Amino acid sequence: MKILIVDDEPLIRRSLQRVAESRQHSVVEAADGEIGLKLWRQEKPDLVFLDVLMPGLTGPQVLKEIQPSAAKVILISAYTGEYNVDTAKNLGADLFIPKPFHNIFEVIEKAEELFSAKK
């Protein structure tokens, strides 16, 4: 599976990347929404981890630009008051996972389950 991680926090990107690559997935990273949007169009990922609040384009703004897409999208955010599973689905995402992650391996497993379910 090809995964795009769009998050302005280097630690989040690095953590997701390491676990995903250890499970034989290819990973592309972007530090903001503009780069993420460009890579989404170029790389055509199978799954995208998309942070909600970032400088420049936010996660929801990136989603508006991309819809419809074949990629599964997981919105991630530390701001869980305004965002939840229902909000994420209304924006066009498939899943919402709050940060901080309690178990990074579980996050990747949820991504794999989501991707497997689309087949």
MODELLER restraints for C-alpha pairs under 7 A, 6 or more apart:
rsr = mdl.restraints
at = mdl.atoms
rsr.add(forms.Gaussian(group=physical.xy_distance, feature=features.Distance(at['CA:1:A'], at['CA:25:A']), mean=5.14, stdev=0.5))
rsr.add(forms.Gaussian(group=physical.xy_distance, feature=features.Distance(at['CA:1:A'], at['CA:26:A']), mean=6.42, stdev=0.5))
rsr.add(forms.Gaussian(group=physical.xy_distance, feature=features.Distance(at['CA:1:A'], at['CA:46:A']), mean=6.02, stdev=0.5))
rsr.add(forms.Gaussian(group=physical.xy_distance, feature=features.Distance(at['CA:2:A'], at['CA:25:A']), mean=5.98, stdev=0.5))
rsr.add(forms.Gaussian(group=physical.xy_distance, feature=features.Distance(at['CA:2:A'], at['CA:26:A']), mean=4.88, stdev=0.5))
rsr.add(forms.Gaussian(group=physical.xy_distance, feature=features.Distance(at['CA:2:A'], at['CA:27:A']), mean=5.94, stdev=0.5))
rsr.add(forms.Gaussian(group=physical.xy_distance, feature=features.Distance(at['CA:2:A'], at['CA:45:A']), mean=5.01, stdev=0.5))
rsr.add(forms.Gaussian(group=physical.xy_distance, feature=features.Distance(at['CA:2:A'], at['CA:46:A']), mean=5.25, stdev=0.5))
rsr.add(forms.Gaussian(group=physical.xy_distance, feature=features.Distance(at['CA:2:A'], at['CA:47:A']), mean=6.56, stdev=0.5))
rsr.add(forms.Gaussian(group=physical.xy_distance, feature=features.Distance(at['CA:3:A'], at['CA:26:A']), mean=6.14, stdev=0.5))
rsr.add(forms.Gaussian(group=physical.xy_distance, feature=features.Distance(at['CA:3:A'], at['CA:27:A']), mean=4.81, stdev=0.5))
rsr.add(forms.Gaussian(group=physical.xy_distance, feature=features.Distance(at['CA:3:A'], at['CA:28:A']), mean=6.27, stdev=0.5))
rsr.add(forms.Gaussian(group=physical.xy_distance, feature=features.Distance(at['CA:3:A'], at['CA:45:A']), mean=5.51, stdev=0.5))
rsr.add(forms.Gaussian(group=physical.xy_distance, feature=features.Distance(at['CA:3:A'], at['CA:46:A']), mean=6.08, stdev=0.5))
rsr.add(forms.Gaussian(group=physical.xy_distance, feature=features.Distance(at['CA:3:A'], at['CA:47:A']), mean=4.95, stdev=0.5))
rsr.add(forms.Gaussian(group=physical.xy_distance, feature=features.Distance(at['CA:3:A'], at['CA:48:A']), mean=5.67, stdev=0.5))
rsr.add(forms.Gaussian(group=physical.xy_distance, feature=features.Distance(at['CA:4:A'], at['CA:27:A']), mean=5.84, stdev=0.5))
rsr.add(forms.Gaussian(group=physical.xy_distance, feature=features.Distance(at['CA:4:A'], at['CA:28:A']), mean=4.83, stdev=0.5))
rsr.add(forms.Gaussian(group=physical.xy_distance, feature=features.Distance(at['CA:4:A'], at['CA:29:A']), mean=5.68, stdev=0.5))
rsr.add(forms.Gaussian(group=physical.xy_distance, feature=features.Distance(at['CA:4:A'], at['CA:45:A']), mean=6.05, stdev=0.5))
rsr.add(forms.Gaussian(group=physical.xy_distance, feature=features.Distance(at['CA:4:A'], at['CA:47:A']), mean=6.41, stdev=0.5))
rsr.add(forms.Gaussian(group=physical.xy_distance, feature=features.Distance(at['CA:4:A'], at['CA:48:A']), mean=4.71, stdev=0.5))
rsr.add(forms.Gaussian(group=physical.xy_distance, feature=features.Distance(at['CA:4:A'], at['CA:49:A']), mean=6.26, stdev=0.5))
rsr.add(forms.Gaussian(group=physical.xy_distance, feature=features.Distance(at['CA:5:A'], at['CA:13:A']), mean=6.22, stdev=0.5))
rsr.add(forms.Gaussian(group=physical.xy_distance, feature=features.Distance(at['CA:5:A'], at['CA:28:A']), mean=6.33, stdev=0.5))
rsr.add(forms.Gaussian(group=physical.xy_distance, feature=features.Distance(at['CA:5:A'], at['CA:29:A']), mean=4.80, stdev=0.5))
rsr.add(forms.Gaussian(group=physical.xy_distance, feature=features.Distance(at['CA:5:A'], at['CA:30:A']), mean=6.19, stdev=0.5))
rsr.add(forms.Gaussian(group=physical.xy_distance, feature=features.Distance(at['CA:5:A'], at['CA:48:A']), mean=5.84, stdev=0.5))
rsr.add(forms.Gaussian(group=physical.xy_distance, feature=features.Distance(at['CA:5:A'], at['CA:49:A']), mean=4.77, stdev=0.5))
rsr.add(forms.Gaussian(group=physical.xy_distance, feature=features.Distance(at['CA:5:A'], at['CA:50:A']), mean=6.34, stdev=0.5))
rsr.add(forms.Gaussian(group=physical.xy_distance, feature=features.Distance(at['CA:6:A'], at['CA:29:A']), mean=5.99, stdev=0.5))
rsr.add(forms.Gaussian(group=physical.xy_distance, feature=features.Distance(at['CA:6:A'], at['CA:30:A']), mean=4.72, stdev=0.5))
rsr.add(forms.Gaussian(group=physical.xy_distance, feature=features.Distance(at['CA:6:A'], at['CA:31:A']), mean=5.93, stdev=0.5))
rsr.add(forms.Gaussian(group=physical.xy_distance, feature=features.Distance(at['CA:6:A'], at['CA:32:A']), mean=6.25, stdev=0.5))
rsr.add(forms.Gaussian(group=physical.xy_distance, feature=features.Distance(at['CA:6:A'], at['CA:33:A']), mean=6.75, stdev=0.5))
rsr.add(forms.Gaussian(group=physical.xy_distance, feature=features.Distance(at['CA:6:A'], at['CA:36:A']), mean=5.53, stdev=0.5))
rsr.add(forms.Gaussian(group=physical.xy_distance, feature=features.Distance(at['CA:6:A'], at['CA:49:A']), mean=5.99, stdev=0.5))
rsr.add(forms.Gaussian(group=physical.xy_distance, feature=features.Distance(at['CA:6:A'], at['CA:50:A']), mean=4.94, stdev=0.5))
rsr.add(forms.Gaussian(group=physical.xy_distance, feature=features.Distance(at['CA:6:A'], at['CA:51:A']), mean=6.10, stdev=0.5))
rsr.add(forms.Gaussian(group=physical.xy_distance, feature=features.Distance(at['CA:7:A'], at['CA:13:A']), mean=6.33, stdev=0.5))
rsr.add(forms.Gaussian(group=physical.xy_distance, feature=features.Distance(at['CA:7:A'], at['CA:30:A']), mean=6.47, stdev=0.5))
rsr.add(forms.Gaussian(group=physical.xy_distance, feature=features.Distance(at['CA:7:A'], at['CA:31:A']), mean=5.26, stdev=0.5))
rsr.add(forms.Gaussian(group=physical.xy_distance, feature=features.Distance(at['CA:7:A'], at['CA:32:A']), mean=6.08, stdev=0.5))
rsr.add(forms.Gaussian(group=physical.xy_distance, feature=features.Distance(at['CA:7:A'], at['CA:50:A']), mean=6.36, stdev=0.5))
rsr.add(forms.Gaussian(group=physical.xy_distance, feature=features.Distance(at['CA:7:A'], at['CA:51:A']), mean=5.05, stdev=0.5))
rsr.add(forms.Gaussian(group=physical.xy_distance, feature=features.Distance(at['CA:7:A'], at['CA:54:A']), mean=6.97, stdev=0.5))
rsr.add(forms.Gaussian(group=physical.xy_distance, feature=features.Distance(at['CA:8:A'], at['CA:31:A']), mean=4.47, stdev=0.5))
rsr.add(forms.Gaussian(group=physical.xy_distance, feature=features.Distance(at['CA:8:A'], at['CA:32:A']), mean=5.50, stdev=0.5))
rsr.add(forms.Gaussian(group=physical.xy_distance, feature=features.Distance(at['CA:8:A'], at['CA:54:A']), mean=5.89, stdev=0.5))
rsr.add(forms.Gaussian(group=physical.xy_distance, feature=features.Distance(at['CA:13:A'], at['CA:29:A']), mean=6.83, stdev=0.5))
rsr.add(forms.Gaussian(group=physical.xy_distance, feature=features.Distance(at['CA:16:A'], at['CA:104:A']), mean=6.90, stdev=0.5))
rsr.add(forms.Gaussian(group=physical.xy_distance, feature=features.Distance(at['CA:17:A'], at['CA:27:A']), mean=6.16, stdev=0.5))
rsr.add(forms.Gaussian(group=physical.xy_distance, feature=features.Distance(at['CA:19:A'], at['CA:105:A']), mean=6.57, stdev=0.5))
rsr.add(forms.Gaussian(group=physical.xy_distance, feature=features.Distance(at['CA:20:A'], at['CA:108:A']), mean=6.44, stdev=0.5))
rsr.add(forms.Gaussian(group=physical.xy_distance, feature=features.Distance(at['CA:21:A'], at['CA:27:A']), mean=6.88, stdev=0.5))
rsr.add(forms.Gaussian(group=physical.xy_distance, feature=features.Distance(at['CA:30:A'], at['CA:36:A']), mean=4.99, stdev=0.5))
rsr.add(forms.Gaussian(group=physical.xy_distance, feature=features.Distance(at['CA:32:A'], at['CA:54:A']), mean=6.04, stdev=0.5))
rsr.add(forms.Gaussian(group=physical.xy_distance, feature=features.Distance(at['CA:32:A'], at['CA:55:A']), mean=6.28, stdev=0.5))
rsr.add(forms.Gaussian(group=physical.xy_distance, feature=features.Distance(at['CA:32:A'], at['CA:56:A']), mean=6.80, stdev=0.5))
rsr.add(forms.Gaussian(group=physical.xy_distance, feature=features.Distance(at['CA:33:A'], at['CA:54:A']), mean=6.74, stdev=0.5))
rsr.add(forms.Gaussian(group=physical.xy_distance, feature=features.Distance(at['CA:33:A'], at['CA:56:A']), mean=6.21, stdev=0.5))
rsr.add(forms.Gaussian(group=physical.xy_distance, feature=features.Distance(at['CA:33:A'], at['CA:57:A']), mean=4.52, stdev=0.5))
rsr.add(forms.Gaussian(group=physical.xy_distance, feature=features.Distance(at['CA:33:A'], at['CA:58:A']), mean=5.84, stdev=0.5))
rsr.add(forms.Gaussian(group=physical.xy_distance, feature=features.Distance(at['CA:33:A'], at['CA:59:A']), mean=6.60, stdev=0.5))
rsr.add(forms.Gaussian(group=physical.xy_distance, feature=features.Distance(at['CA:33:A'], at['CA:62:A']), mean=6.27, stdev=0.5))
rsr.add(forms.Gaussian(group=physical.xy_distance, feature=features.Distance(at['CA:34:A'], at['CA:56:A']), mean=6.74, stdev=0.5))
rsr.add(forms.Gaussian(group=physical.xy_distance, feature=features.Distance(at['CA:34:A'], at['CA:57:A']), mean=5.90, stdev=0.5))
rsr.add(forms.Gaussian(group=physical.xy_distance, feature=features.Distance(at['CA:37:A'], at['CA:62:A']), mean=6.15, stdev=0.5))
rsr.add(forms.Gaussian(group=physical.xy_distance, feature=features.Distance(at['CA:45:A'], at['CA:71:A']), mean=6.08, stdev=0.5))
rsr.add(forms.Gaussian(group=physical.xy_distance, feature=features.Distance(at['CA:46:A'], at['CA:71:A']), mean=4.63, stdev=0.5))
rsr.add(forms.Gaussian(group=physical.xy_distance, feature=features.Distance(at['CA:46:A'], at['CA:72:A']), mean=6.31, stdev=0.5))
rsr.add(forms.Gaussian(group=physical.xy_distance, feature=features.Distance(at['CA:47:A'], at['CA:71:A']), mean=5.06, stdev=0.5))
rsr.add(forms.Gaussian(group=physical.xy_distance, feature=features.Distance(at['CA:47:A'], at['CA:72:A']), mean=4.64, stdev=0.5))
rsr.add(forms.Gaussian(group=physical.xy_distance, feature=features.Distance(at['CA:47:A'], at['CA:73:A']), mean=5.79, stdev=0.5))
rsr.add(forms.Gaussian(group=physical.xy_distance, feature=features.Distance(at['CA:48:A'], at['CA:71:A']), mean=6.80, stdev=0.5))
rsr.add(forms.Gaussian(group=physical.xy_distance, feature=features.Distance(at['CA:48:A'], at['CA:72:A']), mean=6.26, stdev=0.5))
rsr.add(forms.Gaussian(group=physical.xy_distance, feature=features.Distance(at['CA:48:A'], at['CA:73:A']), mean=4.80, stdev=0.5))
rsr.add(forms.Gaussian(group=physical.xy_distance, feature=features.Distance(at['CA:48:A'], at['CA:74:A']), mean=6.08, stdev=0.5))
rsr.add(forms.Gaussian(group=physical.xy_distance, feature=features.Distance(at['CA:49:A'], at['CA:73:A']), mean=6.13, stdev=0.5))
rsr.add(forms.Gaussian(group=physical.xy_distance, feature=features.Distance(at['CA:49:A'], at['CA:74:A']), mean=4.90, stdev=0.5))
rsr.add(forms.Gaussian(group=physical.xy_distance, feature=features.Distance(at['CA:49:A'], at['CA:75:A']), mean=6.02, stdev=0.5))
rsr.add(forms.Gaussian(group=physical.xy_distance, feature=features.Distance(at['CA:49:A'], at['CA:76:A']), mean=6.75, stdev=0.5))
rsr.add(forms.Gaussian(group=physical.xy_distance, feature=features.Distance(at['CA:50:A'], at['CA:59:A']), mean=5.71, stdev=0.5))
rsr.add(forms.Gaussian(group=physical.xy_distance, feature=features.Distance(at['CA:50:A'], at['CA:73:A']), mean=6.97, stdev=0.5))
rsr.add(forms.Gaussian(group=physical.xy_distance, feature=features.Distance(at['CA:50:A'], at['CA:74:A']), mean=6.05, stdev=0.5))
rsr.add(forms.Gaussian(group=physical.xy_distance, feature=features.Distance(at['CA:50:A'], at['CA:75:A']), mean=4.83, stdev=0.5))
rsr.add(forms.Gaussian(group=physical.xy_distance, feature=features.Distance(at['CA:50:A'], at['CA:76:A']), mean=5.89, stdev=0.5))
rsr.add(forms.Gaussian(group=physical.xy_distance, feature=features.Distance(at['CA:51:A'], at['CA:59:A']), mean=5.45, stdev=0.5))
rsr.add(forms.Gaussian(group=physical.xy_distance, feature=features.Distance(at['CA:51:A'], at['CA:75:A']), mean=5.76, stdev=0.5))
rsr.add(forms.Gaussian(group=physical.xy_distance, feature=features.Distance(at['CA:51:A'], at['CA:76:A']), mean=4.77, stdev=0.5))
rsr.add(forms.Gaussian(group=physical.xy_distance, feature=features.Distance(at['CA:51:A'], at['CA:77:A']), mean=5.67, stdev=0.5))
rsr.add(forms.Gaussian(group=physical.xy_distance, feature=features.Distance(at['CA:52:A'], at['CA:58:A']), mean=5.67, stdev=0.5))
rsr.add(forms.Gaussian(group=physical.xy_distance, feature=features.Distance(at['CA:52:A'], at['CA:59:A']), mean=4.24, stdev=0.5))
rsr.add(forms.Gaussian(group=physical.xy_distance, feature=features.Distance(at['CA:52:A'], at['CA:60:A']), mean=6.39, stdev=0.5))
rsr.add(forms.Gaussian(group=physical.xy_distance, feature=features.Distance(at['CA:52:A'], at['CA:75:A']), mean=6.39, stdev=0.5))
rsr.add(forms.Gaussian(group=physical.xy_distance, feature=features.Distance(at['CA:52:A'], at['CA:76:A']), mean=6.17, stdev=0.5))
rsr.add(forms.Gaussian(group=physical.xy_distance, feature=features.Distance(at['CA:52:A'], at['CA:77:A']), mean=5.52, stdev=0.5))
rsr.add(forms.Gaussian(group=physical.xy_distance, feature=features.Distance(at['CA:53:A'], at['CA:59:A']), mean=6.32, stdev=0.5))
rsr.add(forms.Gaussian(group=physical.xy_distance, feature=features.Distance(at['CA:60:A'], at['CA:91:A']), mean=6.44, stdev=0.5))
rsr.add(forms.Gaussian(group=physical.xy_distance, feature=features.Distance(at['CA:63:A'], at['CA:92:A']), mean=6.73, stdev=0.5))
rsr.add(forms.Gaussian(group=physical.xy_distance, feature=features.Distance(at['CA:72:A'], at['CA:94:A']), mean=6.18, stdev=0.5))
rsr.add(forms.Gaussian(group=physical.xy_distance, feature=features.Distance(at['CA:72:A'], at['CA:115:A']), mean=6.66, stdev=0.5))
rsr.add(forms.Gaussian(group=physical.xy_distance, feature=features.Distance(at['CA:73:A'], at['CA:93:A']), mean=4.90, stdev=0.5))
rsr.add(forms.Gaussian(group=physical.xy_distance, feature=features.Distance(at['CA:73:A'], at['CA:94:A']), mean=5.34, stdev=0.5))
rsr.add(forms.Gaussian(group=physical.xy_distance, feature=features.Distance(at['CA:73:A'], at['CA:95:A']), mean=6.70, stdev=0.5))
rsr.add(forms.Gaussian(group=physical.xy_distance, feature=features.Distance(at['CA:74:A'], at['CA:93:A']), mean=5.96, stdev=0.5))
rsr.add(forms.Gaussian(group=physical.xy_distance, feature=features.Distance(at['CA:74:A'], at['CA:94:A']), mean=5.88, stdev=0.5))
rsr.add(forms.Gaussian(group=physical.xy_distance, feature=features.Distance(at['CA:74:A'], at['CA:95:A']), mean=4.75, stdev=0.5))
rsr.add(forms.Gaussian(group=physical.xy_distance, feature=features.Distance(at['CA:74:A'], at['CA:96:A']), mean=5.56, stdev=0.5))
rsr.add(forms.Gaussian(group=physical.xy_distance, feature=features.Distance(at['CA:75:A'], at['CA:88:A']), mean=6.53, stdev=0.5))
rsr.add(forms.Gaussian(group=physical.xy_distance, feature=features.Distance(at['CA:75:A'], at['CA:93:A']), mean=6.40, stdev=0.5))
rsr.add(forms.Gaussian(group=physical.xy_distance, feature=features.Distance(at['CA:75:A'], at['CA:95:A']), mean=6.25, stdev=0.5))
rsr.add(forms.Gaussian(group=physical.xy_distance, feature=features.Distance(at['CA:75:A'], at['CA:96:A']), mean=4.78, stdev=0.5))
rsr.add(forms.Gaussian(group=physical.xy_distance, feature=features.Distance(at['CA:75:A'], at['CA:97:A']), mean=6.36, stdev=0.5))
rsr.add(forms.Gaussian(group=physical.xy_distance, feature=features.Distance(at['CA:76:A'], at['CA:96:A']), mean=5.83, stdev=0.5))
rsr.add(forms.Gaussian(group=physical.xy_distance, feature=features.Distance(at['CA:76:A'], at['CA:97:A']), mean=4.99, stdev=0.5))
rsr.add(forms.Gaussian(group=physical.xy_distance, feature=features.Distance(at['CA:76:A'], at['CA:98:A']), mean=5.58, stdev=0.5))
rsr.add(forms.Gaussian(group=physical.xy_distance, feature=features.Distance(at['CA:76:A'], at['CA:99:A']), mean=6.48, stdev=0.5))
rsr.add(forms.Gaussian(group=physical.xy_distance, feature=features.Distance(at['CA:77:A'], at['CA:97:A']), mean=6.95, stdev=0.5))
rsr.add(forms.Gaussian(group=physical.xy_distance, feature=features.Distance(at['CA:77:A'], at['CA:98:A']), mean=5.17, stdev=0.5))
rsr.add(forms.Gaussian(group=physical.xy_distance, feature=features.Distance(at['CA:77:A'], at['CA:99:A']), mean=5.34, stdev=0.5))
rsr.add(forms.Gaussian(group=physical.xy_distance, feature=features.Distance(at['CA:78:A'], at['CA:98:A']), mean=5.63, stdev=0.5))
rsr.add(forms.Gaussian(group=physical.xy_distance, feature=features.Distance(at['CA:78:A'], at['CA:99:A']), mean=4.46, stdev=0.5))
rsr.add(forms.Gaussian(group=physical.xy_distance, feature=features.Distance(at['CA:78:A'], at['CA:100:A']), mean=6.41, stdev=0.5))
rsr.add(forms.Gaussian(group=physical.xy_distance, feature=features.Distance(at['CA:80:A'], at['CA:98:A']), mean=6.21, stdev=0.5))
rsr.add(forms.Gaussian(group=physical.xy_distance, feature=features.Distance(at['CA:84:A'], at['CA:96:A']), mean=6.01, stdev=0.5))
rsr.add(forms.Gaussian(group=physical.xy_distance, feature=features.Distance(at['CA:85:A'], at['CA:95:A']), mean=5.99, stdev=0.5))
rsr.add(forms.Gaussian(group=physical.xy_distance, feature=features.Distance(at['CA:85:A'], at['CA:96:A']), mean=5.00, stdev=0.5))
rsr.add(forms.Gaussian(group=physical.xy_distance, feature=features.Distance(at['CA:88:A'], at['CA:94:A']), mean=6.93, stdev=0.5))
rsr.add(forms.Gaussian(group=physical.xy_distance, feature=features.Distance(at['CA:88:A'], at['CA:95:A']), mean=6.43, stdev=0.5))
rsr.add(forms.Gaussian(group=physical.xy_distance, feature=features.Distance(at['CA:88:A'], at['CA:96:A']), mean=5.90, stdev=0.5))
rsr.add(forms.Gaussian(group=physical.xy_distance, feature=features.Distance(at['CA:89:A'], at['CA:95:A']), mean=6.86, stdev=0.5))
